[in-house]
């Protein structure tokens, strides 16, 4: 098994899809006898484990909770066989430098389309478009210097190839989820703990960012006899809580949930609702499905593929509140059949399956 040096701008103590993917891939890679070191921006709130190498970092002024790592290469990772960059920016540049200097393959994963977050830098339309154009040109420059780019969905592949214009090899490889962790659990205990009652419960967990379009979920729920539960946090939370009060929605904002509590959270739901159009995969949808919970998601981005319409949930068109409500009602009515379909697909979405494909890709680029 190869020794891999993974470079990322996002890692612990920040908990999100990128961090989760790197952690689970690293765990499974090392179970197989390989080595996968991680280089990331250091944070005093996290004590690194063996094989994790924090570098000096500074707060990122436009995105609370994120830090910028100085693009340096810790000495212990210099003997890697393959570099895997999980970002095209700061730490990704360090990975590119190591791959060039050591003449070893460079693989990158396209986790997040940076142009989607231009609104965090400016609210001026013309400036925002300029930021988007510059970010896409930079992404093209970086990814075209890799041996292969991994994307988690066909939508992300189309976006990277057609919109950004990347010409290198692009491989669709699901991030996968830990099906040892995400199993059907006792949702009744979770409901009792948070006072959710016995009626239908619709929920979401993840970042409360404006790009996630969670206001659409609140507006759709306003005409439904359901309890709405939102886990997570983010810059849009205060506005969302105010909107829920204005709409008189029975909405519970739980804040960040411990990862150990997530299987019970998903199992307590009758429907997981996902209105975000900017997902490159939407891991939380797969986690919910693995716990037997159907997903109603917007028919955009990666959710076009992640949600299998009529099998693991339903789609609706962005902005169509009636369609969103109908999807939730259909999922509630067909819960038992959808649940069985979700559970039957667990192995297909497992991280073990993803790491099998990752190993094949590493072997391929290593022979070039």
KALIN-V221652 format. One record per residue. N is the residue number from 1. RES is the residue in three letters. PHI is phi in radians with two decimals (* if undefined). PSI is psi in whole degrees, -180 to 180 (* if undefined). Layout:
# KALIN-V221652
{{N/RES/PHI/PSI} {N/RES/PHI/PSI}}
This chain:
# KALIN-V221652
{{1/UNK/*/139} {2/UNK/-1.27/157} {3/UNK/-1.63/124} {4/UNK/-1.99/136} {5/UNK/-1.88/112} {6/UNK/-1.72/128} {7/UNK/-1.98/129} {8/UNK/-2.52/146} {9/UNK/-1.51/-10} {10/UNK/-2.22/120} {11/UNK/-2.75/-178} {12/UNK/-1.00/145} {13/UNK/-1.45/-2} {14/UNK/-1.16/131} {15/UNK/-1.97/114} {16/UNK/-2.73/-174} {17/UNK/-1.11/-36} {18/UNK/-1.17/-49} {19/UNK/-1.02/-46} {20/UNK/-1.06/-44} {21/UNK/-1.10/-47} {22/UNK/-1.08/-44} {23/UNK/-1.08/-47} {24/UNK/-1.25/-39} {25/UNK/-1.10/-42} {26/UNK/-1.09/-44} {27/UNK/-1.05/-48} {28/UNK/-1.21/-35} {29/UNK/-1.11/-42} {30/UNK/-1.30/-28} {31/UNK/-1.07/-31} {32/UNK/-1.48/0} {33/UNK/1.72/3} {34/UNK/-1.57/-177} {35/UNK/-2.32/131} {36/UNK/-2.36/102} {37/UNK/-1.49/155} {38/UNK/-2.19/129} {39/UNK/-1.96/127} {40/UNK/-2.68/164} {41/UNK/-1.17/126} {42/UNK/-1.22/150} {43/UNK/-2.53/129} {44/UNK/-1.04/-20} {45/UNK/-1.41/-2} {46/UNK/-2.30/129} {47/UNK/-1.68/113} {48/UNK/-1.16/150} {49/UNK/-1.63/169} {50/UNK/-0.97/135} {51/UNK/1.53/0} {52/UNK/-1.93/127} {53/UNK/-2.17/98} {54/UNK/-1.30/145} {55/UNK/-2.05/164} {56/UNK/-1.01/139} {57/UNK/-2.48/165} {58/UNK/-2.28/152} {59/UNK/-1.09/141} {60/UNK/-1.51/119} {61/UNK/-1.21/-20} {62/UNK/-1.79/-5} {63/UNK/-2.51/100} {64/UNK/-1.04/135} {65/UNK/1.64/-11} {66/UNK/-1.78/152} {67/UNK/-2.24/152} {68/UNK/-1.78/121} {69/UNK/-1.55/141} {70/UNK/-1.28/130} {71/UNK/-1.27/77} {72/UNK/-2.04/164} {73/UNK/-2.02/109} {74/UNK/-1.09/141} {75/UNK/-0.98/-40} {76/UNK/-1.08/-20} {77/UNK/-1.66/1} {78/UNK/-1.23/-13} {79/UNK/-1.72/19} {80/UNK/-1.14/154} {81/UNK/-1.58/-29} {82/UNK/-2.49/142} {83/UNK/-1.82/134} {84/UNK/-2.15/111} {85/UNK/-1.65/127} {86/UNK/-1.80/18} {87/UNK/-2.79/147} {88/UNK/-1.56/-3} {89/UNK/-1.74/-141} {90/UNK/-0.66/-66} {91/UNK/-1.25/-28} {92/UNK/-1.09/-36} {93/UNK/-1.14/-37} {94/UNK/-1.12/-40} {95/UNK/-1.11/-42} {96/UNK/-1.06/-42} {97/UNK/-1.11/-42} {98/UNK/-1.11/-44} {99/UNK/-1.08/-42} {100/UNK/-1.16/-46} {101/UNK/-1.16/-41} {102/UNK/-1.57/-6} {103/UNK/0.98/51} {104/UNK/-2.15/161} {105/UNK/-1.13/149} {106/UNK/-2.12/119} {107/UNK/-1.95/143} {108/UNK/-2.24/149} {109/UNK/-1.94/132} {110/UNK/-1.64/95} {111/UNK/-1.50/-43} {112/UNK/-2.44/128} {113/UNK/-1.27/108} {114/UNK/-1.08/-26} {115/UNK/-1.11/-26} {116/UNK/-1.17/-19} {117/UNK/-1.85/17} {118/UNK/-1.07/-29} {119/UNK/-1.12/-20} {120/UNK/-1.32/-19} {121/UNK/-1.63/-28} {122/UNK/-2.78/151} {123/UNK/-1.85/4} {124/UNK/-1.55/121} {125/UNK/-0.94/-48} {126/UNK/-1.13/-40} {127/UNK/-1.20/-39} {128/UNK/-1.06/-43} {129/UNK/-1.12/-37} {130/UNK/-1.12/-43} {131/UNK/-1.08/-42} {132/UNK/-1.05/-45} {133/UNK/-1.12/-43} {134/UNK/-1.13/-42} {135/UNK/-1.13/-39} {136/UNK/-1.19/-37} {137/UNK/-1.13/-40} {138/UNK/-1.16/-45} {139/UNK/-1.00/-43} {140/UNK/-1.05/-44} {141/UNK/-1.04/-46} {142/UNK/-1.23/-52} {143/UNK/-1.16/-28} {144/UNK/-1.27/-6} {145/UNK/-1.74/9} {146/UNK/-1.77/165} {147/UNK/-1.46/-25} {148/UNK/-2.89/149} {149/UNK/-2.04/129} {150/UNK/-1.63/132} {151/UNK/-2.19/147} {152/UNK/-1.52/-2} {153/UNK/-2.74/162} {154/UNK/-1.13/-35} {155/UNK/-1.08/-43} {156/UNK/-1.13/-36} {157/UNK/-1.12/-45} {158/UNK/-1.07/-42} {159/UNK/-1.12/-44} {160/UNK/-1.21/-38} {161/UNK/-1.36/-48} {162/UNK/-1.53/-42} {163/UNK/-1.49/-46} {164/UNK/-1.45/-34} {165/UNK/1.54/26} {166/UNK/-1.22/134} {167/UNK/-1.85/-9} {168/UNK/-1.31/175} {169/UNK/-1.11/130} {170/UNK/-2.06/126} {171/UNK/-2.06/126} {172/UNK/-1.46/119} {173/UNK/-2.54/112} {174/UNK/-1.04/142} {175/UNK/-1.08/-32} {176/UNK/1.33/162} {177/UNK/-2.26/160} {178/UNK/-1.46/97} {179/UNK/-1.37/-4} {180/UNK/-1.29/-31} {181/UNK/-1.57/-46} {182/UNK/-1.59/91} {183/UNK/-2.25/156} {184/UNK/-0.99/132} {185/UNK/-2.24/-179} {186/UNK/-1.42/97} {187/UNK/-1.31/-20} {188/UNK/-1.11/-39} {189/UNK/-1.12/-40} {190/UNK/-1.12/-43} {191/UNK/-1.06/-43} {192/UNK/-1.14/-42} {193/UNK/-1.03/-40} {194/UNK/-1.82/10} {195/UNK/1.08/45} {196/UNK/-1.57/-9} {197/UNK/1.33/-171} {198/UNK/-1.81/-4} {199/UNK/-1.37/-180} {200/UNK/-1.11/136} {201/UNK/-2.14/127} {202/UNK/-2.01/137} {203/UNK/-2.55/171} {204/UNK/-2.61/147} {205/UNK/-2.43/145} {206/UNK/2.53/-171} {207/UNK/-1.16/134} {208/UNK/-1.61/69} {209/UNK/-1.75/154} {210/UNK/-1.09/-30} {211/UNK/-1.20/-15} {212/UNK/-1.39/-12} {213/UNK/1.08/36} {214/UNK/-1.23/-19} {215/UNK/-1.07/-30} {216/UNK/-1.14/-36} {217/UNK/-1.15/-43} {218/UNK/-1.10/-42} {219/UNK/-1.18/-37} {220/UNK/-1.19/-38} {221/UNK/-1.28/-17} {222/UNK/-1.05/-28} {223/UNK/-1.85/18} {224/UNK/-2.05/147} {225/UNK/-1.57/71} {226/UNK/-2.40/161} {227/UNK/-1.70/130} {228/UNK/-1.81/129} {229/UNK/-2.15/126} {230/UNK/-2.13/117} {231/UNK/-1.67/156} {232/UNK/1.80/-172} {233/UNK/-2.80/175} {234/UNK/2.73/179} {235/UNK/-1.13/-21} {236/UNK/-1.57/-2} {237/UNK/-1.07/-46} {238/UNK/-1.03/-44} {239/UNK/-1.15/-37} {240/UNK/-1.18/-41} {241/UNK/-1.12/-39} {242/UNK/-1.15/-41} {243/UNK/-1.15/-41} {244/UNK/-1.04/-41} {245/UNK/-1.16/-42} {246/UNK/-1.10/-38} {247/UNK/-1.51/-6} {248/UNK/1.02/44} {249/UNK/-1.55/138} {250/UNK/-1.35/81} {251/UNK/-2.00/133} {252/UNK/-2.00/121} {253/UNK/-1.75/109} {254/UNK/-1.62/-10} {255/UNK/1.26/-168} {256/UNK/-1.15/134} {257/UNK/-1.79/142} {258/UNK/-1.03/143} {259/UNK/-1.03/-32} {260/UNK/-1.14/-21} {261/UNK/-1.59/-12} {262/UNK/-1.10/-42} {263/UNK/-0.99/-39} {264/UNK/-1.20/-36} {265/UNK/-1.05/-52} {266/UNK/-1.06/-40} {267/UNK/-1.21/-24} {268/UNK/-1.35/-18} {269/UNK/-1.48/149} {270/UNK/-1.58/-29} {271/UNK/-2.56/136} {272/UNK/-1.70/125} {273/UNK/-1.87/134} {274/UNK/-2.44/92} {275/UNK/-1.59/5} {276/UNK/-1.30/123} {277/UNK/-1.58/2} {278/UNK/-1.90/13} {279/UNK/-1.31/139} {280/UNK/-1.50/-21} {281/UNK/-2.58/-49} {282/UNK/1.48/64} {283/UNK/-1.04/-33} {284/UNK/-1.11/-29} {285/UNK/-1.15/-42} {286/UNK/-1.20/-37} {287/UNK/-1.09/-44} {288/UNK/-1.07/-46} {289/UNK/-1.04/-41} {290/UNK/-1.13/-23} {291/UNK/-1.61/4} {292/UNK/1.56/14} {293/UNK/-1.83/123} {294/UNK/-1.21/155} {295/UNK/-2.09/134} {296/UNK/-1.91/114} {297/UNK/-2.29/158} {298/UNK/-1.14/144} {299/UNK/-1.52/57} {300/UNK/-2.51/161} {301/UNK/1.01/-150} {302/UNK/-1.16/-22} {303/UNK/-1.17/-17} {304/UNK/-0.99/-37} {305/UNK/-1.72/-37} {306/UNK/-1.10/-41} {307/UNK/-1.59/119} {308/UNK/-1.62/107} {309/UNK/-1.04/127} {310/UNK/1.38/-2} {311/UNK/-2.03/-58} {312/UNK/-1.90/5} {313/UNK/2.75/-154} {314/UNK/-2.48/153} {315/UNK/-1.72/159} {316/UNK/-2.52/160} {317/UNK/-1.50/138} {318/UNK/-0.94/131} {319/UNK/1.56/-13} {320/UNK/-1.56/88} {321/UNK/-1.12/-37} {322/UNK/-1.10/-41} {323/UNK/-1.14/-38} {324/UNK/-1.11/-48} {325/UNK/-1.06/-44} {326/UNK/-1.08/-41} {327/UNK/-1.07/-43} {328/UNK/-1.10/-44} {329/UNK/-1.14/-41} {330/UNK/-1.08/-41} {331/UNK/-1.17/-38} {332/UNK/-1.11/-43} {333/UNK/-1.17/-38} {334/UNK/-1.80/26} {335/UNK/-0.93/-49} {336/UNK/-1.11/-44} {337/UNK/-1.16/-43} {338/UNK/-1.10/-40} {339/UNK/-1.02/-46} {340/UNK/-1.11/-39} {341/UNK/-1.12/-41} {342/UNK/-1.06/-46} {343/UNK/-1.19/-30} {344/UNK/-1.23/-17} {345/UNK/-1.79/12} {346/UNK/-1.04/-48} {347/UNK/-1.07/-36} {348/UNK/-1.09/-31} {349/UNK/-1.82/14} {350/UNK/-1.32/153} {351/UNK/-1.18/-28} {352/UNK/-1.06/-43} {353/UNK/-1.09/-41} {354/UNK/-1.14/-42} {355/UNK/-1.22/-30} {356/UNK/-0.98/-47} {357/UNK/-1.20/-36} {358/UNK/-1.09/-42} {359/UNK/-1.07/-40} {360/UNK/-1.09/-42} {361/UNK/-1.15/-45} {362/UNK/-1.02/-42} {363/UNK/-1.08/-42} {364/UNK/-1.13/-50} {365/UNK/-1.23/-26} {366/UNK/-1.25/-18} {367/UNK/-1.67/-2} {368/UNK/-1.30/*}}
